[in-house]
Amino acid sequence: MNWSASDKLIKQIEVELEQLSRLVRDNLPLINTAGEKTPSKVELAALAAFLHSFYTGIENIFGRIYAEMYGRKAAGEAWHRDLLQAMAQGKEGAAPFISQNLCNILSEYMTFRHVFRQAYTFNIHWDKMKPLVLACETVFKELSDELSARFNLPRKQ
């Protein structure tokens, strides 16, 4: 039995990808500056909030896919991790939605988001954030490419 996404889900994925694209695009000046010099405390807080929003948007997509595929929201103590893993494993009759490599990369963003939610911004460290911030544009492109291929979405420049 093959699983295929509804038109509604495909539209939701397209909207979420467009929102993520805007998020990355709007933050590129700050991201580029951070690649050239260590961010100030205010810039660091803004970049941390950006990373939080970035992964939350990705998780929104995954949550929608999961809910349609399984007929329920992901739940349980480790649902964030389980949801991410489910996207790389697929389901009987359905191919994975993302590669295991992308899953591993996104796991780092998920971990940062968890830290961000639990910490004061003055406890956030640039050396741990820097690789995530500087890779986000590439990670978004990879995510967009993989989901576009999996769901036959129109390619956008």
C-alpha positions in Angstrom: 0.0 0.0 0.0 1.5 3.3 -1.1 0.9 6.5 0.9 0.4 9.7 -0.9 -0.1 13.2 0.5 -3.3 15.1 0.2 -3.5 18.3 -1.8 -4.1 20.1 1.4 -0.9 18.8 3.0 1.1 19.7 -0.1 -0.2 23.2 0.0 0.6 23.4 3.7 4.2 22.3 3.0 4.5 24.9 0.3 3.3 27.6 2.6 5.7 26.5 5.4 8.6 26.4 3.0 7.8 29.9 1.8 7.7 31.1 5.3 11.1 29.5 6.1 12.5 31.0 2.9 11.4 34.4 4.1 12.8 33.8 7.6 16.2 32.9 6.1 16.1 35.7 3.6 15.1 38.3 6.2 18.0 37.3 8.5 20.7 37.0 5.9 22.2 40.4 6.6 22.7 39.4 10.3 23.9 35.9 9.4 26.4 37.4 6.9 27.7 39.9 9.5 28.0 37.1 12.0 30.2 35.2 9.6 32.6 38.1 9.5 32.8 39.1 13.2 31.6 37.8 16.5 28.0 39.0 17.2 27.2 41.4 20.0 25.0 40.2 22.8 22.0 41.7 21.1 22.9 40.1 17.7 23.5 36.8 19.5 20.1 36.9 21.1 18.5 37.7 17.7 20.4 34.8 16.0 19.3 32.5 18.8 15.7 33.5 18.2 16.2 33.0 14.5 17.5 29.5 15.0 14.6 28.7 17.3 12.1 29.9 14.6 14.0 28.1 11.9 13.7 24.7 13.5 10.2 25.4 14.7 9.1 26.0 11.1 10.8 22.8 10.0 9.1 20.9 12.8 5.8 22.4 11.8 6.2 20.8 8.3 7.1 17.4 9.9 4.2 17.6 12.3 1.8 18.1 9.5 3.2 15.2 7.5 3.1 12.9 10.5 -0.5 13.9 11.5 -1.7 13.1 8.0 0.2 9.9 7.7 -0.7 8.5 11.1 -4.0 10.3 11.8 -2.6 11.8 15.0 0.0 14.2 16.3 3.3 12.9 17.5 3.2 12.3 21.2 5.2 11.0 24.1 8.1 12.1 26.2 10.6 12.2 23.3 8.1 13.2 20.6 10.4 15.9 19.0 13.2 13.4 18.4 10.7 10.7 17.4 9.1 13.0 14.9 12.4 13.9 13.3 13.4 10.2 13.1 10.0 9.3 11.6 10.7 11.7 8.7 13.9 9.9 7.9 12.4 6.4 8.2 9.1 6.8 6.4 6.3 4.3 7.0 5.4 1.0 5.5 4.4 1.8 2.0 5.9 5.3 2.1 9.5 6.3 1.4 11.4 8.5 3.8 10.6 12.2 3.6 14.2 13.3 4.3 17.6 11.7 4.1 19.3 10.3 7.2 22.1 12.8 6.6 19.7 15.7 6.7 18.0 14.2 9.8 21.4 14.1 11.6 22.0 17.8 10.7 18.5 18.8 11.8 19.0 17.0 15.1 21.6 19.7 15.9 19.1 22.4 15.3 16.5 20.6 17.4 19.0 20.3 20.2 19.9 24.0 20.0 16.2 24.9 20.1 15.7 22.9 23.3 18.7 24.7 24.9 17.4 28.0 23.8 14.0 27.3 25.4 15.6 26.5 28.7 18.4 29.1 28.9 18.7 32.8 29.4 20.1 34.5 26.4 23.2 35.5 28.2 24.0 31.8 28.6 23.9 31.1 24.9 27.4 30.7 23.4 28.4 31.8 19.9 30.9 29.0 19.4 28.1 26.4 19.7 25.6 28.4 17.5 28.0 29.5 14.8 28.0 26.3 12.7 24.2 26.2 12.8 23.8 29.9 11.9 26.3 29.8 9.0 24.9 26.6 7.6 21.2 27.5 7.8 20.9 28.7 4.2 22.4 25.5 2.9 20.4 23.3 5.3 17.2 25.1 4.1 18.1 24.5 0.5 18.7 20.8 1.2 15.4 20.5 3.1 13.5 22.3 0.4 15.1 20.1 -2.3 14.4 16.9 -0.5 10.8 17.8 0.3 10.2 19.2 -3.2 11.4 15.9 -4.7 9.4 13.8 -2.3 6.2 15.7 -2.8 6.7 16.8 -6.4 6.5 20.4 -5.4 7.3 23.1 -8.0 10.9 24.2 -7.8 11.4 27.9 -6.7 14.5 29.9 -7.2 
